[in-house]
Amino acid sequence: MLNILRPSLSLRHVLQVAAPLTLCASLAACAKDEQPIAQQKTPVGVAQASAPQSPAVFWPQPVQWQQPGTEQQAFSDSLNPGAIVSVANQVADWQLSQYDLRSNMMRAEGRPSGIPQGWMYATWQIGLLDWAEASQQPAYEQAVFNASAVNLWQLGPRIHHADDHAMGAVYLKLYEKYGDAHKIKHLTDTFDQVLENPADNSLVFDDDDKYLQPLAHRDFDDPACTLRWCWADAIFMAPPVWAELARVSGNEKYLEFMDQEFWVTTDYLYNTDEKLYLRDSRYFERKDDQGRLIYWGRGNGWVLAGIARTLHALPDHFAAKERYQSLFVEMSERLVDLQQKDGSWPSSLLEIEQQSPPESSGTGLLVYALAWGVNNGLLTEQKYRDTVARGWTSLVDSVHPDGKLGWVQQVAFAPGSATADDTQLYGTGALLLAASEVIRMTGEQSAEAAQ
């Protein structure tokens, strides 16, 4: 059946999709870039056989069946592990219940959710994988592993575009834990192509200067500047993956490229007076109805969360690491002051004269980043813990009893409205990222109290 549906798949590719194991195509392949079977790490849910079996030493061990999604329930915003798990699991299960294995796609929510290798799915998978680790629930990790295998461990189709680099974070994490070089081969090949053919175009975001790419069953018509990181969201999508590949591979050429491009983008979009990023060059002059520059809540959420994830991958010996830390702290200090009374951040960050409706995707990203800063010793004042607690309350209040996360602004590039029924994959991913760091923060608090 697989060969009928995808005649170009080799037996080796079929095996990779059907089960999380690697068989060397030849002795030369084993010697070149794959671990011999006897040395491979055991994948998720895989147990070593008690006696030799053919054709492989390892066989998948079934994960206990669970119905995605649970009956409706009420939630508590209490910062204790049990309450956090109840909310995050319900959100994860609801999102999983929307997935169709036959199509490898989520049910559309308002708008189609992109391609399975793209940034929307990547944000969701990054959040689910972090949540699996923080809450020690391997079934969620298995769900991410399965989706990655169905994706054939491939990035999105655009070589240079940051949105199509984001899924690499998932593959790197699973590769580092379970081995098998094929998990990051497409990622490495793609990034090597970028290094061999670096873009040097302007960062000016010009809607009239676009390039058409007919790729992967879809025509992409993107502004030319997106060959580089010319918009704030890109800070979440690409730099953490480049830094992580440098760390995992030991090859600092990826780190050098990331560092150079990160600061080109930051010098271009970061306003040192406001301590916030403009979304792109179109907002250098655009003003709100009170004559102020417009700073997008989710856009700055992408940035702060992206800096946190990049810092996580940077080695201590990296000379510029302190510069990233200083930027992270400076932005965090500013964003604390822009939180609304209900714990959310407004879609337009400077419009805090009156309570705006919550926007859960930006709030989730900011809660994640601030909690990460607390957990990693960069944000030590009590005000940061209080801000995280209020932000978590807003996120919990945005979750429907069945686990659907509401108040997610749809795909955009500027502040905009959202309703209680609006949801999207990246919103769910942001909440799960937040839950992962909030539950770690409560664990640290419990440990401190016990001492």
ROFI-468234 format. One record per residue (C-alpha): residue number from 1; x, y negated, z negated. Coordinates in pm, 1 decimal. Layout:
BEGIN
<rec NUM, <X, Y, Z>>
...
END
This chain:
BEGIN
<rec 1, <0.0, 0.0, 0.0>>
<rec 2, <276.4, -242.8, -84.4>>
<rec 3, <444.7, -184.4, 248.4>>
<rec 4, <115.6, -244.2, 427.7>>
<rec 5, <60.6, -575.0, 252.2>>
<rec 6, <422.4, -691.1, 270.3>>
<rec 7, <598.1, -496.1, 545.9>>
<rec 8, <919.2, -691.4, 498.0>>
<rec 9, <971.5, -558.9, 145.1>>
<rec 10, <1252.7, -310.4, 108.3>>
<rec 11, <1228.5, -14.5, -128.0>>
<rec 12, <1456.1, -202.8, -365.2>>
<rec 13, <1218.3, -503.7, -368.3>>
<rec 14, <918.5, -276.0, -426.4>>
<rec 15, <1093.8, -124.3, -724.2>>
<rec 16, <1169.8, -470.7, -862.2>>
<rec 17, <804.1, -571.6, -840.5>>
<rec 18, <667.2, -245.4, -971.5>>
<rec 19, <885.3, -226.9, -1282.3>>
<rec 20, <1135.9, -453.5, -1455.7>>
<rec 21, <1448.9, -254.2, -1366.7>>
<rec 22, <1730.1, -279.6, -1113.5>>
<rec 23, <1861.5, 3.4, -896.9>>
<rec 24, <2181.9, -67.9, -709.5>>
<rec 25, <2136.1, -33.4, -335.7>>
<rec 26, <2490.5, 104.3, -311.8>>
<rec 27, <2802.0, 163.7, -516.8>>
<rec 28, <2945.5, -152.0, -363.5>>
<rec 29, <2645.1, -351.9, -478.9>>
<rec 30, <2681.7, -215.0, -829.3>>
<rec 31, <3046.6, -309.3, -834.1>>
<rec 32, <2985.1, -654.3, -688.8>>
<rec 33, <2699.2, -818.4, -874.3>>
<rec 34, <2482.4, -574.9, -1065.2>>
<rec 35, <2523.5, -379.7, -1383.7>>
<rec 36, <2541.5, -3.2, -1343.6>>
<rec 37, <2219.9, 155.4, -1464.7>>
<rec 38, <2379.6, 294.9, -1778.7>>
<rec 39, <2492.9, -55.6, -1883.6>>
<rec 40, <2172.8, -245.2, -1810.1>>
<rec 41, <1991.4, -415.9, -2091.3>>
<rec 42, <1649.9, -281.2, -2179.7>>
<rec 43, <1368.8, -504.0, -2038.3>>
<rec 44, <1054.4, -608.0, -2219.9>>
<rec 45, <856.1, -312.4, -2350.8>>
<rec 46, <1107.9, -60.8, -2215.3>>
<rec 47, <1239.3, 224.9, -2425.9>>
<rec 48, <1541.9, 446.4, -2356.8>>
<rec 49, <1441.9, 797.3, -2259.0>>
<rec 50, <1542.8, 1074.1, -2497.3>>
<rec 51, <1672.2, 1283.2, -2206.7>>
<rec 52, <1804.1, 1188.3, -1862.5>>
<rec 53, <1527.5, 1116.8, -1613.6>>
<rec 54, <1537.5, 1062.3, -1240.3>>
<rec 55, <1573.1, 821.7, -1071.3>>
<rec 56, <1635.9, 582.8, -1366.3>>
<rec 57, <1743.4, 600.2, -1728.8>>
<rec 58, <1482.9, 346.3, -1845.6>>
<rec 59, <1107.2, 368.2, -1804.2>>
<rec 60, <844.7, 103.2, -1885.2>>
<rec 61, <666.4, 153.7, -2212.7>>
<rec 62, <307.2, 26.6, -2196.6>>
<rec 63, <217.4, -283.0, -2393.9>>
<rec 64, <-102.9, -229.5, -2589.1>>
<rec 65, <-407.0, -346.3, -2393.3>>
<rec 66, <-557.8, -674.2, -2507.1>>
<rec 67, <-855.1, -863.5, -2371.4>>
<rec 68, <-738.2, -1210.2, -2261.7>>
<rec 69, <-951.6, -1465.3, -2436.9>>
<rec 70, <-1138.0, -1415.6, -2762.0>>
<rec 71, <-1471.8, -1506.5, -2906.0>>
<rec 72, <-1529.4, -1869.3, -2991.6>>
<rec 73, <-1386.1, -1987.8, -3318.5>>
<rec 74, <-1324.5, -2298.4, -3521.8>>
<rec 75, <-970.9, -2424.8, -3573.9>>
<rec 76, <-778.8, -2592.6, -3850.8>>
<rec 77, <-509.9, -2853.9, -3792.1>>
<rec 78, <-334.7, -2740.4, -4109.5>>
<rec 79, <42.0, -2711.1, -4067.0>>
<rec 80, <69.7, -2352.5, -4179.8>>
<rec 81, <174.0, -2064.1, -3955.7>>
<rec 82, <-160.6, -1882.9, -3964.7>>
<rec 83, <-356.3, -2188.1, -3850.8>>
<rec 84, <-103.5, -2271.5, -3578.7>>
<rec 85, <-108.2, -1914.7, -3446.6>>
<rec 86, <-488.7, -1913.3, -3431.5>>
<rec 87, <-500.4, -2223.3, -3213.0>>
<rec 88, <-205.4, -2143.1, -2987.4>>
<rec 89, <-308.2, -1781.0, -2930.6>>
<rec 90, <-660.2, -1884.8, -2838.9>>
<rec 91, <-525.8, -2137.7, -2587.8>>
<rec 92, <-280.0, -1885.6, -2440.4>>
<rec 93, <-546.1, -1615.4, -2416.6>>
<rec 94, <-797.3, -1845.6, -2249.1>>
<rec 95, <-541.9, -1945.5, -1987.5>>
<rec 96, <-442.0, -1583.9, -1927.4>>
<rec 97, <-807.5, -1495.9, -1878.4>>
<rec 98, <-814.2, -1730.5, -1577.9>>
<rec 99, <-538.0, -1540.8, -1396.6>>
<rec 100, <-615.7, -1315.5, -1100.0>>
<rec 101, <-351.6, -1050.6, -1036.7>>
<rec 102, <-493.9, -983.8, -688.6>>
<rec 103, <-404.8, -1335.1, -576.0>>
<rec 104, <-129.1, -1420.5, -825.3>>
<rec 105, <-318.5, -1743.9, -885.3>>
<rec 106, <-509.2, -1917.3, -1161.9>>
<rec 107, <-870.1, -2013.2, -1114.4>>
<rec 108, <-872.5, -2371.3, -990.4>>
<rec 109, <-943.0, -2627.7, -1262.5>>
<rec 110, <-1068.3, -2945.5, -1098.9>>
<rec 111, <-789.2, -2923.0, -843.9>>
<rec 112, <-588.3, -2624.9, -720.5>>
<rec 113, <-298.3, -2540.9, -949.1>>
<rec 114, <-21.9, -2553.9, -691.9>>
<rec 115, <185.4, -2251.5, -595.2>>
<rec 116, <280.5, -1975.6, -842.7>>
<rec 117, <648.8, -2071.1, -820.8>>
<rec 118, <585.2, -2444.6, -858.9>>
<rec 119, <597.9, -2694.4, -1142.9>>
<rec 120, <244.4, -2648.2, -1278.0>>
<rec 121, <289.6, -2274.2, -1324.3>>
<rec 122, <644.5, -2331.6, -1447.3>>
<rec 123, <532.4, -2561.8, -1729.3>>
<rec 124, <270.9, -2307.4, -1834.9>>
<rec 125, <519.9, -2017.7, -1822.1>>
<rec 126, <789.9, -2216.0, -2006.5>>
<rec 127, <541.8, -2290.9, -2283.9>>
<rec 128, <411.7, -1934.3, -2304.6>>
<rec 129, <763.5, -1792.1, -2317.7>>
<rec 130, <867.5, -2032.1, -2593.3>>
<rec 131, <551.8, -1949.0, -2785.3>>
<rec 132, <617.7, -1575.6, -2750.3>>
<rec 133, <961.2, -1626.0, -2903.2>>
<rec 134, <859.8, -1865.6, -3180.2>>
<rec 135, <562.3, -1654.6, -3289.2>>
<rec 136, <731.5, -1318.2, -3224.1>>
<rec 137, <457.4, -1187.6, -2995.4>>
<rec 138, <616.7, -974.7, -2720.6>>
<rec 139, <290.3, -933.3, -2528.1>>
<rec 140, <311.9, -1296.8, -2419.6>>
<rec 141, <671.5, -1247.7, -2310.2>>
<rec 142, <560.0, -944.4, -2110.4>>
<rec 143, <299.2, -1159.7, -1935.4>>
<rec 144, <572.0, -1404.3, -1829.5>>
<rec 145, <799.7, -1119.2, -1721.4>>
<rec 146, <522.1, -969.0, -1509.5>>
<rec 147, <444.7, -1299.9, -1338.8>>
<rec 148, <815.3, -1353.5, -1268.3>>
<rec 149, <843.5, -1010.3, -1109.2>>
<rec 150, <539.9, -1075.8, -890.6>>
<rec 151, <708.7, -1403.9, -789.7>>
<rec 152, <1010.4, -1193.9, -683.9>>
<rec 153, <1215.1, -1421.5, -913.0>>
<rec 154, <1199.2, -1701.3, -659.0>>
<rec 155, <1183.4, -2076.8, -702.9>>
<rec 156, <948.9, -2295.9, -504.4>>
<rec 157, <1035.5, -2333.9, -135.2>>
<rec 158, <1184.5, -2686.1, -130.0>>
<rec 159, <1562.6, -2672.4, -172.2>>
<rec 160, <1617.7, -3018.0, -324.9>>
<rec 161, <1283.4, -3097.7, -488.0>>
<rec 162, <1291.5, -3099.8, -869.3>>
<rec 163, <935.6, -2965.8, -894.7>>
<rec 164, <1050.8, -2646.1, -725.9>>
<rec 165, <1347.0, -2604.4, -962.0>>
<rec 166, <1143.1, -2589.7, -1283.0>>
<rec 167, <1059.3, -2217.9, -1270.4>>
<rec 168, <1430.2, -2144.2, -1294.1>>
<rec 169, <1412.9, -2208.2, -1668.4>>
<rec 170, <1191.2, -1900.7, -1705.5>>
<rec 171, <1413.7, -1675.3, -1496.9>>
<rec 172, <1727.0, -1787.7, -1680.1>>
<rec 173, <1579.8, -1713.0, -2020.0>>
<rec 174, <1468.5, -1365.0, -1916.7>>
<rec 175, <1798.9, -1299.2, -1742.2>>
<rec 176, <2001.5, -1397.7, -2046.2>>
<rec 177, <1796.0, -1166.5, -2265.9>>
<rec 178, <1760.9, -866.7, -2035.3>>
<rec 179, <2030.2, -895.6, -1767.5>>
<rec 180, <2003.0, -798.0, -1397.4>>
<rec 181, <2156.6, -1046.5, -1157.3>>
<rec 182, <1863.5, -1047.6, -915.5>>
<rec 183, <1660.9, -1252.1, -1166.8>>
<rec 184, <1867.2, -1562.7, -1099.3>>
<rec 185, <2003.4, -1490.4, -751.4>>
<rec 186, <1754.1, -1713.1, -566.6>>
<rec 187, <1802.0, -1985.0, -828.1>>
<rec 188, <2180.8, -1972.7, -794.3>>
<rec 189, <2168.2, -1959.8, -415.3>>
<rec 190, <1932.9, -2259.1, -408.8>>
<rec 191, <2143.8, -2470.9, -642.1>>
<rec 192, <2457.8, -2381.0, -449.0>>
<rec 193, <2288.2, -2506.5, -133.3>>
<rec 194, <2212.0, -2834.4, -309.5>>
<rec 195, <2576.3, -2867.9, -413.0>>
<rec 196, <2692.7, -2792.6, -60.2>>
<rec 197, <2448.4, -3045.2, 88.1>>
<rec 198, <2390.6, -3312.2, -179.0>>
<rec 199, <2138.9, -3583.1, -99.2>>
<rec 200, <2266.7, -3939.2, -109.0>>
<rec 201, <1950.4, -4126.5, -13.7>>
<rec 202, <1803.9, -4421.8, -201.2>>
<rec 203, <1583.1, -4371.3, -508.8>>
<rec 204, <1330.0, -4621.8, -373.6>>
<rec 205, <989.2, -4452.3, -378.6>>
<rec 206, <851.2, -4545.7, -36.8>>
<rec 207, <517.1, -4389.1, 56.8>>
<rec 208, <583.2, -4479.0, 420.4>>
<rec 209, <917.8, -4296.7, 429.7>>
<rec 210, <829.8, -3929.0, 411.8>>
<rec 211, <964.4, -3604.1, 544.1>>
<rec 212, <747.8, -3309.7, 650.8>>
<rec 213, <843.2, -2954.5, 556.7>>
<rec 214, <623.1, -2668.1, 679.9>>
<rec 215, <715.6, -2414.2, 412.6>>
<rec 216, <566.2, -2114.8, 235.7>>
<rec 217, <219.6, -2132.0, 389.6>>
<rec 218, <190.1, -2500.6, 309.8>>
<rec 219, <302.0, -2826.7, 465.9>>
<rec 220, <487.6, -3047.2, 218.3>>
<rec 221, <484.3, -3417.5, 303.2>>
<rec 222, <704.0, -3583.1, 41.1>>
<rec 223, <862.4, -3926.3, 0.4>>
<rec 224, <1224.5, -3905.1, 112.7>>
<rec 225, <1351.1, -4016.7, -226.3>>
<rec 226, <1228.4, -3689.6, -382.5>>
<rec 227, <1534.5, -3521.1, -232.9>>
<rec 228, <1681.1, -3668.2, -553.0>>
<rec 229, <1533.6, -3728.6, -899.4>>
<rec 230, <1359.4, -4055.8, -816.2>>
<rec 231, <1058.4, -4016.3, -1046.9>>
<rec 232, <1036.4, -3972.2, -1423.1>>
<rec 233, <871.3, -3627.7, -1419.8>>
<rec 234, <1181.3, -3483.2, -1253.3>>
<rec 235, <1372.2, -3514.6, -1582.8>>
<rec 236, <1166.3, -3226.0, -1721.6>>
<rec 237, <1168.7, -3017.4, -1404.6>>
<rec 238, <1534.7, -3005.6, -1301.6>>
<rec 239, <1808.2, -3121.2, -1546.4>>
<rec 240, <1733.7, -2853.7, -1811.3>>
<rec 241, <1762.8, -2581.1, -1546.5>>
<rec 242, <2092.3, -2713.9, -1409.7>>
<rec 243, <2235.6, -2743.0, -1761.9>>
<rec 244, <2112.8, -2396.0, -1855.8>>
<rec 245, <2259.0, -2236.7, -1541.9>>
<rec 246, <2592.8, -2398.8, -1624.6>>
<rec 247, <2579.6, -2254.8, -1975.2>>
<rec 248, <2470.8, -1905.3, -1871.3>>
<rec 249, <2705.8, -1877.4, -1573.5>>
<rec 250, <2999.9, -2058.0, -1731.8>>
<rec 251, <3033.9, -2266.7, -1415.7>>
<rec 252, <3046.7, -2634.9, -1502.0>>
<rec 253, <2988.7, -2750.2, -1144.7>>
<rec 254, <2615.6, -2730.4, -1220.4>>
<rec 255, <2661.4, -2938.7, -1534.6>>
<rec 256, <2865.1, -3201.3, -1352.4>>
<rec 257, <2596.6, -3241.0, -1086.3>>
<rec 258, <2320.5, -3262.4, -1347.6>>
<rec 259, <2504.6, -3522.4, -1552.3>>
<rec 260, <2572.8, -3740.8, -1252.1>>
<rec 261, <2215.8, -3730.7, -1118.6>>
<rec 262, <2055.2, -3766.8, -1462.9>>
<rec 263, <2227.9, -4097.7, -1529.8>>
<rec 264, <2166.1, -4228.0, -1178.1>>
<rec 265, <1793.3, -4171.1, -1240.7>>
<rec 266, <1805.9, -4309.5, -1594.3>>
<rec 267, <1995.9, -4622.7, -1498.7>>
<rec 268, <1734.5, -4679.3, -1229.0>>
<rec 269, <1410.3, -4613.0, -1421.0>>
<rec 270, <1486.5, -4671.1, -1790.2>>
<rec 271, <1393.4, -5012.0, -1928.7>>
<rec 272, <1637.2, -5080.7, -2211.4>>
<rec 273, <1411.3, -5352.0, -2356.1>>
<rec 274, <1101.1, -5134.7, -2383.3>>
<rec 275, <1301.6, -4813.5, -2439.1>>
<rec 276, <1071.4, -4636.6, -2194.9>>
<rec 277, <1092.6, -4501.5, -1841.3>>
<rec 278, <897.2, -4643.6, -1552.3>>
<rec 279, <747.2, -4365.4, -1346.4>>
<rec 280, <917.7, -4467.0, -1019.6>>
<rec 281, <1023.0, -4776.9, -827.9>>
<rec 282, <664.3, -4862.9, -733.4>>
<rec 283, <619.0, -4970.5, -1096.5>>
<rec 284, <904.1, -5219.5, -1105.2>>
<rec 285, <652.4, -5493.4, -1028.7>>
<rec 286, <304.8, -5350.8, -1097.1>>
<rec 287, <141.3, -5492.5, -1411.1>>
<rec 288, <-159.0, -5411.1, -1626.4>>
<rec 289, <-447.0, -5655.0, -1677.9>>
<rec 290, <-244.3, -5833.8, -1946.0>>
<rec 291, <58.9, -5883.6, -1725.6>>
<rec 292, <273.5, -5607.4, -1876.8>>
<rec 293, <470.0, -5343.3, -1692.3>>
<rec 294, <296.1, -5005.2, -1684.3>>
<rec 295, <452.5, -4715.8, -1874.4>>
<rec 296, <281.1, -4381.6, -1820.9>>
<rec 297, <226.3, -4167.7, -2128.8>>
<rec 298, <269.8, -3830.3, -1962.7>>
<rec 299, <561.0, -3962.6, -1757.8>>
<rec 300, <750.3, -4049.9, -2074.8>>
<rec 301, <639.7, -3718.7, -2223.3>>
<rec 302, <804.8, -3541.3, -1932.0>>
<rec 303, <1121.3, -3741.1, -1994.6>>
<rec 304, <1151.6, -3694.0, -2370.5>>
<rec 305, <1068.8, -3323.6, -2347.9>>
<rec 306, <1313.7, -3290.9, -2059.3>>
<rec 307, <1592.3, -3455.6, -2257.5>>
<rec 308, <1522.6, -3222.3, -2550.8>>
<rec 309, <1541.1, -2917.2, -2326.0>>
<rec 310, <1858.6, -3046.3, -2161.0>>
<rec 311, <2022.1, -3112.7, -2497.9>>
<rec 312, <1935.8, -2758.4, -2602.6>>
<rec 313, <2150.4, -2630.6, -2314.5>>
<rec 314, <2442.3, -2873.6, -2342.7>>
<rec 315, <2756.7, -2730.6, -2504.6>>
<rec 316, <2898.0, -2913.4, -2804.9>>
<rec 317, <3226.6, -2972.3, -2622.5>>
<rec 318, <3048.9, -3166.8, -2346.0>>
<rec 319, <3184.5, -3519.6, -2375.9>>
<rec 320, <2861.9, -3696.0, -2276.4>>
<rec 321, <2632.4, -3501.6, -2512.5>>
<rec 322, <2624.4, -3785.2, -2766.1>>
<rec 323, <2495.9, -4020.5, -2496.8>>
<rec 324, <2195.4, -3792.9, -2436.1>>
<rec 325, <2136.1, -3771.9, -2810.8>>
<rec 326, <2140.9, -4149.5, -2847.1>>
<rec 327, <1891.0, -4190.7, -2564.8>>
<rec 328, <1664.4, -3927.0, -2719.4>>
<rec 329, <1666.3, -4097.4, -3060.1>>
<rec 330, <1614.6, -4443.0, -2910.8>>
<rec 331, <1309.9, -4331.1, -2712.1>>
<rec 332, <1169.9, -4137.0, -3008.0>>
<rec 333, <1184.3, -4443.5, -3231.3>>
<rec 334, <987.8, -4641.9, -2974.9>>
<rec 335, <728.5, -4374.1, -2907.8>>
<rec 336, <644.6, -4330.5, -3275.2>>
<rec 337, <521.1, -4690.5, -3273.9>>
<rec 338, <294.0, -4625.3, -2974.5>>
<rec 339, <97.5, -4335.9, -3123.1>>
<rec 340, <-276.0, -4398.3, -3163.2>>
<rec 341, <-467.6, -4357.5, -3488.3>>
<rec 342, <-613.9, -4024.2, -3377.4>>
<rec 343, <-261.8, -3887.0, -3321.8>>
<rec 344, <-266.4, -3899.0, -2941.5>>
<rec 345, <-69.4, -4124.2, -2711.7>>
<rec 346, <-258.2, -4338.8, -2461.7>>
<rec 347, <-223.0, -4266.9, -2093.7>>
<rec 348, <-88.1, -4621.5, -2055.0>>
<rec 349, <154.6, -4651.1, -2344.5>>
<rec 350, <141.3, -5025.0, -2406.9>>
<rec 351, <-238.8, -5038.1, -2416.5>>
<rec 352, <-276.5, -4977.2, -2788.6>>
<rec 353, <-499.2, -5273.7, -2874.1>>
<rec 354, <-792.6, -5036.7, -2908.3>>
<rec 355, <-828.9, -4660.5, -2926.4>>
<rec 356, <-807.7, -4500.0, -2584.1>>
<rec 357, <-941.8, -4151.4, -2509.9>>
<rec 358, <-684.1, -3882.9, -2589.9>>
<rec 359, <-463.3, -3738.9, -2316.4>>
<rec 360, <-350.4, -3396.6, -2428.0>>
<rec 361, <-76.0, -3311.8, -2177.6>>
<rec 362, <134.3, -3618.6, -2256.8>>
<rec 363, <57.9, -3578.1, -2627.4>>
<rec 364, <165.7, -3213.8, -2615.2>>
<rec 365, <495.8, -3297.0, -2450.7>>
<rec 366, <569.1, -3572.6, -2703.7>>
<rec 367, <474.3, -3359.3, -3004.6>>
<rec 368, <703.7, -3086.9, -2871.7>>
<rec 369, <995.9, -3322.5, -2820.3>>
<rec 370, <961.9, -3499.8, -3155.0>>
<rec 371, <925.6, -3171.4, -3344.2>>
<rec 372, <1230.9, -3039.5, -3158.8>>
<rec 373, <1421.2, -3348.4, -3271.5>>
<rec 374, <1318.6, -3285.8, -3632.2>>
<rec 375, <1413.2, -2919.2, -3612.3>>
<rec 376, <1753.4, -2996.1, -3462.2>>
<rec 377, <1850.4, -3268.5, -3707.6>>
<rec 378, <1830.2, -3566.4, -3471.3>>
<rec 379, <1513.2, -3717.1, -3625.0>>
<rec 380, <1553.0, -3707.8, -4001.1>>
<rec 381, <1310.4, -3969.3, -4132.2>>
<rec 382, <974.9, -3862.9, -4274.9>>
<rec 383, <793.7, -4079.7, -4020.6>>
<rec 384, <878.6, -3829.0, -3748.8>>
<rec 385, <725.6, -3536.9, -3937.5>>
<rec 386, <416.3, -3749.7, -4001.3>>
<rec 387, <395.4, -3839.6, -3632.9>>
<rec 388, <420.1, -3474.1, -3534.4>>
<rec 389, <146.5, -3382.1, -3782.1>>
<rec 390, <-89.4, -3647.7, -3645.4>>
<rec 391, <-10.0, -3545.1, -3289.3>>
<rec 392, <-82.5, -3181.6, -3368.9>>
<rec 393, <-419.2, -3282.7, -3513.3>>
<rec 394, <-506.4, -3454.1, -3185.5>>
<rec 395, <-409.0, -3144.1, -2986.8>>
<rec 396, <-616.6, -2914.7, -3206.2>>
<rec 397, <-912.3, -3149.4, -3169.2>>
<rec 398, <-877.2, -3122.8, -2789.0>>
<rec 399, <-916.9, -2742.4, -2783.2>>
<rec 400, <-1259.6, -2595.4, -2705.6>>
<rec 401, <-1380.4, -2309.8, -2928.9>>
<rec 402, <-1302.4, -2058.3, -2652.1>>
<rec 403, <-944.0, -2184.4, -2617.8>>
<rec 404, <-976.3, -2411.5, -2316.0>>
<rec 405, <-763.5, -2723.2, -2364.1>>
<rec 406, <-948.4, -3038.8, -2267.1>>
<rec 407, <-854.6, -3404.0, -2216.1>>
<rec 408, <-580.7, -3318.5, -1963.3>>
<rec 409, <-526.1, -3589.1, -1705.4>>
<rec 410, <-519.8, -3427.2, -1362.5>>
<rec 411, <-218.4, -3439.0, -1130.0>>
<rec 412, <-117.1, -3803.9, -1107.4>>
<rec 413, <166.3, -4052.7, -1100.7>>
<rec 414, <21.9, -4325.1, -1322.3>>
<rec 415, <-209.6, -4373.7, -1621.6>>
<rec 416, <-560.6, -4245.7, -1567.3>>
<rec 417, <-867.6, -4106.8, -1735.8>>
<rec 418, <-946.4, -3757.3, -1858.4>>
<rec 419, <-1254.6, -3590.8, -2005.5>>
<rec 420, <-1312.7, -3321.3, -2263.0>>
<rec 421, <-1359.5, -3067.9, -1979.7>>
<rec 422, <-1047.2, -3158.8, -1781.1>>
<rec 423, <-772.3, -2899.3, -1810.0>>
<rec 424, <-465.4, -2783.1, -1621.2>>
<rec 425, <-179.1, -2537.1, -1653.5>>
<rec 426, <78.2, -2797.6, -1751.6>>
<rec 427, <-147.0, -2915.0, -2035.0>>
<rec 428, <-166.9, -2563.2, -2174.0>>
<rec 429, <208.6, -2526.0, -2137.8>>
<rec 430, <265.8, -2853.4, -2321.3>>
<rec 431, <46.3, -2745.0, -2612.8>>
<rec 432, <228.4, -2411.2, -2639.6>>
<rec 433, <564.5, -2588.2, -2634.5>>
<rec 434, <437.1, -2813.2, -2913.6>>
<rec 435, <310.0, -2513.4, -3111.9>>
<rec 436, <650.0, -2343.7, -3075.0>>
<rec 437, <834.9, -2631.4, -3240.8>>
<rec 438, <562.6, -2717.6, -3493.3>>
<rec 439, <559.3, -2361.2, -3627.9>>
<rec 440, <939.7, -2372.6, -3654.0>>
<rec 441, <912.1, -2704.4, -3837.4>>
<rec 442, <668.3, -2559.0, -4089.6>>
<rec 443, <901.0, -2265.3, -4141.8>>
<rec 444, <1186.0, -2502.5, -4221.9>>
<rec 445, <963.0, -2694.5, -4462.6>>
<rec 446, <868.9, -2371.4, -4639.6>>
<rec 447, <1234.7, -2272.5, -4668.0>>
<rec 448, <1326.3, -2613.0, -4811.2>>
<rec 449, <1042.8, -2592.9, -5064.8>>
<rec 450, <1157.9, -2248.3, -5177.4>>
<rec 451, <1512.9, -2367.7, -5251.1>>
END
